[in-house]
Amino acid sequence: MELKGKTILITGASSGIGAAAALLFAREGANLVLGARRSQELEQITGQITQANGTAVCLPGDVTQEDYAKTLVDLALETYGQLDGAFNNAGIMGEVTPTLTMDTRNWEAVLATNLTSAFYAAKHQIPAFTSASSGSIVFTSSFVGVNNGGMPGMAAYAASKAGLVGLMQALAAEHAGEGLRINAILPGGTKTAMAGDDPATHDFIASLHPLKRLASPSEIAQAALYLLSDRASFVTGTALSVDGGISMRLL
């Protein structure tokens, strides 16, 4: 029960890593506030948790809107009276296309979803943590744009994920004196909807990893659990690779 008695907010909780984290954190005793765009899927995850005697509430919305970030925090405080941690996991890949022919709308959508939303989340989560002189934030970044030397066609995604690490480190430096811990995870290839359904593509991505496979969403969620738990009480400002060794190969 690593998170027993803690209130944890998760974005991007309707599928993939976020949904796996919601189920894992619930088993570990957390009180959950779940956010995502897709209301039906979000409600299914919430129902699955509550039917298993877990504790969760949800609120569908768009992480690119600052009001939504504030409302999720308000929901945590109104429902549970506290906020102890946040897993800001929502993100999109966008179109994979050469940079010089990329539509500006794609660039803006990816940056808004992956990076600006993280700024909004931290802006409203940190004051709630500060009132208790504790708290932990984990962002989902990626090995892409941070540890791999570049991937063709992924400029927007790479820029947003690299920017997320920079944001995380600035926040960690600014708020360590208040007892807050702020970190990021850098997943490798993971079997989520973002990876598509093509077995040949999965095999190719797996071949890039020294472990020769893709991660399951629950494996990535375990890393977020560690950073949110008291086991990581002396860890802040860290971008934790959870990438099957791919960064070793690509550096």
C-alpha positions as CSV (number, residue, x, y, z in Angstrom):
1,M,0.0,0.0,0.0
2,E,2.6,2.5,-1.2
3,L,0.1,5.3,-1.5
4,K,-2.3,4.6,1.3
5,G,-4.1,7.7,2.5
6,K,-2.6,9.9,-0.4
7,T,-4.7,11.8,-2.9
8,I,-3.3,11.5,-6.4
9,L,-4.4,13.3,-9.5
10,I,-3.9,11.6,-12.9
11,T,-4.4,13.1,-16.3
12,G,-4.6,11.1,-19.5
13,A,-6.3,8.4,-17.3
14,S,-8.7,7.0,-19.8
15,S,-6.3,4.6,-21.6
16,G,-2.7,3.5,-21.9
17,I,-0.2,4.4,-19.2
18,G,-2.6,6.7,-17.4
19,A,-5.3,4.0,-17.1
20,A,-2.7,1.5,-15.9
21,A,-1.5,4.0,-13.3
22,A,-5.0,4.6,-12.1
23,L,-5.6,0.9,-11.5
24,L,-2.2,0.4,-9.9
25,F,-2.4,3.4,-7.6
26,A,-5.9,2.4,-6.5
27,R,-4.5,-1.0,-5.5
28,E,-1.8,0.8,-3.6
29,G,-4.4,2.7,-1.5
30,A,-4.6,6.1,-3.2
31,N,-7.6,8.3,-3.4
32,L,-7.8,9.2,-7.1
33,V,-8.9,12.1,-9.2
34,L,-8.9,11.1,-12.8
35,G,-8.9,13.4,-15.9
36,A,-9.0,12.7,-19.6
37,R,-10.9,13.9,-22.7
38,R,-12.8,10.7,-23.4
39,S,-15.7,10.6,-20.9
40,Q,-16.9,7.1,-21.6
41,E,-13.5,5.4,-21.2
42,L,-12.7,7.6,-18.2
43,E,-16.0,6.6,-16.4
44,Q,-15.2,2.9,-17.2
45,I,-11.8,3.1,-15.5
46,T,-13.4,4.9,-12.5
47,G,-16.1,2.3,-12.2
48,Q,-13.6,-0.5,-12.4
49,I,-11.7,1.0,-9.5
50,T,-14.8,1.7,-7.3
51,Q,-16.2,-1.8,-8.0
52,A,-12.9,-3.2,-6.7
53,N,-13.4,-1.2,-3.5
54,G,-11.0,1.5,-4.6
55,T,-11.7,5.2,-4.3
56,A,-11.8,7.4,-7.4
57,V,-13.7,10.3,-8.9
58,C,-13.4,11.6,-12.5
59,L,-13.9,14.7,-14.5
60,P,-13.6,14.7,-18.3
61,G,-12.0,17.7,-19.9
62,D,-9.3,19.2,-22.1
63,V,-5.9,19.6,-20.5
64,T,-5.0,22.4,-23.0
65,Q,-7.5,24.6,-21.1
66,E,-6.2,26.2,-17.9
67,D,-9.6,26.2,-16.2
68,Y,-9.6,22.4,-16.4
69,A,-6.3,22.2,-14.6
70,K,-7.7,24.3,-11.8
71,T,-11.0,22.4,-11.7
72,L,-9.2,19.1,-11.2
73,V,-7.3,20.4,-8.2
74,D,-10.6,21.9,-6.8
75,L,-12.2,18.5,-7.2
76,A,-9.4,16.8,-5.3
77,L,-9.7,19.3,-2.4
78,E,-13.5,19.3,-2.3
79,T,-13.7,15.5,-2.4
80,Y,-10.7,14.4,-0.2
81,G,-9.6,17.6,1.5
82,Q,-6.0,17.3,0.2
83,L,-3.8,16.8,-2.8
84,D,-0.6,14.8,-2.2
85,G,0.6,14.0,-5.7
86,A,0.0,14.3,-9.4
87,F,0.9,12.2,-12.4
88,N,0.6,14.6,-15.4
89,N,0.5,12.0,-18.1
90,A,-1.7,13.4,-20.8
91,G,-0.1,13.6,-24.2
92,I,-0.3,13.1,-28.0
93,M,2.2,12.2,-30.7
94,G,0.6,14.3,-33.4
95,E,1.4,13.8,-37.1
96,V,4.7,12.1,-38.0
97,T,5.9,14.3,-40.8
98,P,9.0,16.2,-42.0
99,T,9.5,19.3,-40.1
100,L,9.6,21.7,-43.0
101,T,6.2,20.5,-44.3
102,M,4.6,20.2,-40.9
103,D,1.3,22.0,-40.6
104,T,1.5,24.8,-37.9
105,R,-1.7,23.5,-36.4
106,N,-0.1,20.2,-35.7
107,W,2.9,21.9,-34.0
108,E,0.6,24.0,-31.9
109,A,-1.7,21.1,-30.9
110,V,1.3,18.9,-29.8
111,L,3.0,21.7,-27.8
112,A,-0.3,22.7,-26.2
113,T,-1.2,19.1,-25.1
114,N,2.2,17.9,-24.1
115,L,3.9,21.0,-22.7
116,T,1.6,23.9,-22.1
117,S,-0.8,21.6,-20.2
118,A,2.0,20.6,-17.9
119,F,2.6,24.3,-17.1
120,Y,-1.1,24.8,-16.3
121,A,-1.1,21.6,-14.2
122,A,1.9,22.7,-12.1
123,K,0.6,26.2,-11.8
124,H,-2.5,25.0,-10.0
125,Q,-1.3,21.8,-8.3
126,I,1.8,23.3,-6.5
127,P,-0.1,25.8,-4.4
128,A,-2.3,22.9,-3.1
129,F,0.8,20.9,-2.2
130,T,2.6,23.9,-0.7
131,S,-0.2,24.3,1.9
132,A,0.8,20.9,3.3
133,S,4.6,21.5,2.8
134,S,4.8,18.3,0.8
135,G,3.8,16.9,-2.5
136,S,5.1,15.1,-5.6
137,I,4.6,15.7,-9.3
138,V,5.6,13.3,-12.0
139,F,5.4,14.3,-15.7
140,T,5.5,11.8,-18.6
141,S,8.2,12.9,-21.0
142,S,9.9,10.5,-23.4
143,F,13.3,9.2,-24.6
144,V,12.4,10.9,-27.9
145,G,13.9,14.4,-27.9
146,V,15.9,13.8,-24.7
147,N,18.2,10.7,-25.0
148,N,18.0,9.7,-28.7
149,G,19.8,12.2,-30.9
150,G,16.6,12.9,-32.9
151,M,14.0,10.9,-34.8
152,P,12.8,12.0,-38.3
153,G,9.3,13.4,-38.5
154,M,8.8,13.9,-34.8
155,A,10.0,17.5,-34.3
156,A,6.8,18.6,-32.5
157,Y,6.7,15.6,-30.2
158,A,10.4,15.7,-29.5
159,A,10.4,19.5,-28.8
160,S,7.4,19.1,-26.4
161,K,9.0,16.2,-24.5
162,A,12.4,17.9,-24.2
163,G,10.7,21.1,-23.1
164,L,8.9,19.1,-20.4
165,V,12.1,18.0,-18.9
166,G,13.3,21.6,-18.8
167,L,10.1,22.7,-17.2
168,M,10.3,19.8,-14.6
169,Q,13.9,20.8,-13.6
170,A,13.0,24.5,-13.2
171,L,10.0,23.6,-11.1
172,A,12.1,21.2,-9.0
173,A,14.7,23.8,-8.3
174,E,12.1,26.5,-7.5
175,H,10.1,24.4,-5.0
176,A,12.6,21.9,-3.4
177,G,12.9,24.2,-0.4
178,E,9.2,23.8,0.2
179,G,9.4,20.0,0.5
180,L,8.0,19.4,-3.0
181,R,9.5,16.7,-5.3
182,I,9.1,17.1,-9.0
183,N,10.3,14.5,-11.5
184,A,9.7,13.0,-14.9
185,I,9.7,9.6,-16.5
186,L,11.1,8.9,-20.0
187,P,9.3,5.8,-21.3
188,G,10.5,3.8,-24.2
189,G,8.3,2.1,-26.7
190,T,5.1,1.0,-25.0
191,K,2.1,-1.0,-26.1
192,T,-0.5,1.7,-26.1
193,A,-2.9,3.1,-28.7
194,M,-0.2,5.6,-29.6
195,A,1.9,2.7,-30.9
196,G,-0.8,1.6,-33.4
197,D,-1.9,-1.9,-34.2
198,D,0.6,-3.0,-36.9
199,P,2.6,-6.0,-35.6
200,A,5.4,-5.2,-38.0
201,T,5.7,-1.7,-36.5
202,H,5.7,-3.2,-33.0
203,D,8.4,-5.6,-34.0
204,F,10.6,-2.8,-35.5
205,I,10.2,-0.6,-32.5
206,A,11.0,-3.6,-30.2
207,S,14.1,-4.3,-32.2
208,L,15.5,-0.9,-31.3
209,H,15.4,-1.7,-27.6
210,P,18.2,-3.9,-26.1
211,L,15.5,-5.8,-24.2
212,K,14.0,-6.6,-27.6
213,R,10.4,-5.9,-26.6
214,L,7.9,-3.1,-25.9
215,A,6.9,-2.2,-22.3
216,S,3.4,-2.8,-21.0
217,P,1.6,0.3,-19.7
218,S,1.7,-1.2,-16.2
219,E,5.5,-1.4,-16.3
220,I,5.7,2.4,-17.0
221,A,3.1,3.0,-14.3
222,Q,5.4,1.3,-11.7
223,A,8.1,3.9,-12.3
224,A,5.6,6.7,-11.7
225,L,4.4,4.9,-8.5
226,Y,8.0,4.8,-7.2
227,L,8.5,8.6,-7.8
228,L,5.2,9.4,-6.1
229,S,5.8,7.2,-3.2
230,D,7.9,7.8,0.0
231,R,10.5,5.4,-1.4
232,A,11.6,8.3,-3.6
233,S,11.7,10.8,-0.7
234,F,15.2,12.1,-1.7
235,V,14.6,12.2,-5.5
236,T,13.8,15.4,-7.2
237,G,14.7,17.0,-10.5
238,T,15.2,13.6,-12.1
239,A,14.3,12.4,-15.6
240,L,14.0,8.7,-15.0
241,S,14.6,6.5,-18.1
242,V,12.2,3.6,-18.3
243,D,13.1,2.7,-21.8
244,G,14.3,-0.9,-22.1
245,G,17.8,0.4,-22.7
246,I,17.1,2.2,-25.9
247,S,18.9,5.4,-24.8
248,M,22.1,3.4,-24.4
249,R,21.9,2.4,-28.1
250,L,21.0,5.8,-29.4
251,L,23.3,8.0,-27.4
